[in-house]
Amino acid sequence: MSSAPHFQRVALIGFGLIGGSIARAAKLQGLAGEIVTTARSERTRARVMELGIVDQVVATNADAVKDADLVILCIPVGACGPVAQEIAAHLKPGAIVSDVGSVKGAIVRDMAPHLPKTVHFVPAHPVAGTEHSGPDSGFAELFINRWCILTPPEGVDAAATDRLRAFWAAMGAKVEVMTPDHHDLVLAITSHLPHLIAYTIVGTADELAQVTESEVIKFSAGGFRDFTRIAASDPTMWRDVFLANKEAVLEMLGTFTEDLSKLTRAIRRGDGEALFDHFTRTRAIRRGIVEIGQDSAAADFGRQHGALKKP
């Protein structure tokens, strides 16, 4: 546990998987003197109060950010602009304002114009998650050994970026800093396109008249099972991601479509050598991910997300 809080008052706007995990990890590590949160629905706010994870649950975003040293928007990217406009007049001078969205260019465009010059705007993207959502889905270990990418706009105070970097590192994350546009290009291929493919494959399986729903579920092999986990992610969040990062996603989708056409031709021609070469190259990428600790080589069947030890 930290010897002193990183921030005296942390405000979380939205309390799903990411917001709930931040609250749990920050509480466990003593990173905040006080944690206050709000959520869109009265039902969610009531549940957060029952969980007893935070110090205060308030009804409005304006009340949540009052006197906060760190404000984190844990909401879909499409809602961040309007919320930034809503809270702008209530932000404490010197506060750090951040988010957790997986698109950063749109976040900067939508939020920055509304924020006063007296605050420090440091967008962030914790590259971590599960398919679960809601106030009960979070857990303190979510960010351990996962990347959190900070994308401060040009001219942001470096000391504010360093403070936010230290906050995420204290929750177990590895922190990288890059430009918003570069982040969006990288995440388009590593996250956004895989989700689009997963949604497509699961949707295709659902539409196959010759395969009943029970057979799709009963005979789900590891690959399809992984796709269903990804495709179970929050639909509102991913709708906003694809609309906000459409240029980068379309660019990666075009490249993917070309590669898929090459594999289609190889299968049609019976070109085993081309298939073997391609699969060998992609296998090496998987091994590289395991070697740097981004995943485990262990079988994933039955793996529990809460199995990590507390720091």
N, C-alpha and C positions, 0 to 999 in steps of 0.2 A: 504494500500500500504506500502511496506517496506520502511524504512527510508534511506537505502543505498542498491545499487545493490549487490546481492550475487556474481555475476561474472561481470567483465567489458565487456567481449566479449564472447558471446555464439554462437557456430556454429552448425547449424542443417543440417545434410546431409540427404536429403529426406524431402519432404513436403506434406505428405498426412494427414490422420486423426490425427495421434499422433503428428507428427512434427508440424502441423498447430495448434493443441491444445496447445502444449508446448509454441509456439510462442505467441499465444493469451494470455495464462495465465501469462507467464513471463512478457509480456508487461503490462498487467493489474495490476500486483502486483509490478512492478518496480524491477524485479529480475535481469535484465541485463542492463548494460550500453549501449550495442549494440547487436543486434541480426542479424546475417548474415546467409544466407541459400543458398543451391543449390539443384537442382533436375536433374534427368537424362535427361528429355526432355526440349527442348527450349520452347515448348508450356506451360509446367507447370511453368517454371521460369517466363515467361511473365505474366501468370495469378497471380502468387504470387506478382509480382510488381504492378499489377493493384489493388490487395487487400490492399496494403499498410500496411501490418501487421509487416513487418520486416524492418530493416534499410538498409540492402544491399541484393541484389540477385546477385550471381556471377555464372560464367559459369562452374568452375571446383571445385572438392573436395579440391584440394591443395590450391586454393585461399580461400575457405571457412574456412579452419582450421588455416590459417596464423594468428598468434598472439592471437588465441582464448584461453581463460582460461578453457572453458568447451566445449567439442565436443560431440555431441550426434548423433549416427547413427540411423536414423529413416527409415530404409530400411529393406526389407526381409532378414531373417537370412542367407540365402544362399549367399547373396551378401556381407556380413560383412567382411569376410576374405580378399577377393580381395581389398575392399575399405581400410581396415586397412593397407594393404601393400602399397597401393597407397599414403596414407596420412602420413605415418610414418616419412618420412624425413622432413615434413613440420610442424610437431607439435612443439608447444612452450614448452620448458622445464618447468615442474611443472604443465602442463595442466592435467585436468581430462578428460579421454576418456570413454564414456559410450555408451549405445545402448538402445533399447526399445523392443527387441525381446522376444518372449514368450518361447524360448528355451535358456538355459544358458550354459549347458555343451559344446555344439557345438560352441557357441560363444567364450567361453574361449579357446577352442582348436584351433579355426580358427583365432582369432584375436591376442591373446597374443604373439605368436611367432614373429609377425611382429612389435609390438610396442616397441619403445625405452625404456630403463630403466629409462629415465628421466621424463616419464609421469606416471600418476596414472590411472590404468585401473579398473574401477568399473562398471561392467555390471548392468543393471537395467531392470525391467519388470513392467511397469504400467499395472495393471490388470483392464483395462478399455477399452471401445471401442463401436463402433456401426458397423452395416453392411456397412456403407458408406465409401468411399475412395475419394482421390483427395484433392487438395488444398482448396476447398470450404467446406469440410466436418468437419473441426475442430471447436471446440468451447471452450472457456476458462473454462467452468465449468466441463469439462469431468472428471477431476481427483478428484473432491471434494468427500471426504468420500470413495474413492476407494483405494485399496492397491497398493503400489508400492514396489516390492521386489528387494532388492539390493543383488548381489551375488559376492562380491569382492573375487578374488583368494587369496590363502594363501600368506601372506607377504605384502599385499597392505597397504599403510599408512592409519592408522585409521582416521587421520584428514581429509583425502580426502573423505573417506566414510561418515564422519560426515557432510562435506560440501554439498555433493550430497544429503544426507538425508534431510538437512535443505532446500535445493532447492525444492525438491519434496513436502515436508511438506508445504512450503509456497504457493504451487499451490493447496493445499487442500487435498493432499493424506495422507493416513496412511502408514507409512513406516516400513517394516520388513526386517531383514537381515538373510540370510541363505546360505548354500553352493549351488553351481550350481547343483550338482547331486540331492540333496534333492528337490530343486525347480522343477526340471524336472519330478520327480516322482509325486509330488503333483499336478502339472499342467496337467500331463497326464490324471488324473482322473477328475479334476475339469474343465478343458477347452478343452484339445485336443480330448479326447474320445467323449465328447458331440458333438463337431463339426463333428467328423467322423460319428457319429450316425445320425446327422442332414443331412449331405450330402447324406447318404445312404437312409434314409427315403424319402427325397424329390426326389431322383433319382428313387426309387422304384415306387413312385406315378406317376412319369412321364412316366414310362415304362408300366403301367397297361393299356392294350389295352381296357378293358371293362369300364374304367373310362376316359371320355374325359377331355382334358385340362381345358375346361371351367368349368366342374363340380368340378375339384380339386380346382380351384380358387374360385368358387362361394360358395362352402360349406366348406371352410376352417374354422374349429373350432379353438379354442384358442391354443391347443397343436400343431397342424400342422402349424398354423400361426407362432408360436414361432420357429419351426424348419426351416421354410422358411427364417425367418430373419437371423438365424445363418448361414444357407447354402448360404446366399447371400454375405458372407464375401469374401475378396479378395483371388482369387484362387492361385495366385503366392505365397502370404504369407503363406497360409496353406499347399500348396505343400511342401514348404521348412520346415515348422514346423514338419510335419510328417516324412520327410526324416531325419531331424536332431535329432529328439527325438524318433526314431523308437523302440529302446529297451524298454523304459518305456511305450510307447504307446502299443506295442505288449503285454507287461506284463499285463497292465490294460485291454486290449481287451480280453485276455485269461480269466481273472477273470470275466469280463462281460459276455462272452459267456457261461461260466459255470452257472452263475446266470440266464441267459436267458433260458438255458436248464431246470433248476429247475422250472421256471415259466411255461414253455411249458408243462412239465409233470403234473404240478398242474392243468392247464387248461384242459388237455386231460383227467385226472382222475376225473375232477369235484371237486377238493379239494378246496372248498371255504375258509376253515379255513386257509390254507397255503397262499392263495392270500390275505386274510384280514390281516393276521399278517405282511406280507411283505409291503402292502400298508400303514399300520399303522406306521411301522418303518420309511418308507421314508417320510411320512407326517410330522413326528417329525423333520426330517432334514430340511425340508422347513421352518417350524416354527422357527427353530434356526437361519436360514439365515436372516429371517425378523427381529427377535429380536435383532440381532447384527447390524442391519442397512445396510446390504448388498443388500437389496431389499425392496420393499414396498408390503404390502398386498393388496393395491388398485388394482382395475381392470386395466389391461394394455391396453385395446382397445383405440386407439387414443392417447396414452401417447406420449408427445413430449420430445425429448432428450434435448431441450433447455429450459425446464421449470425451471431448477434450478436457484436460485438467485446467482448473483455474490457475491463473498466474500467481 
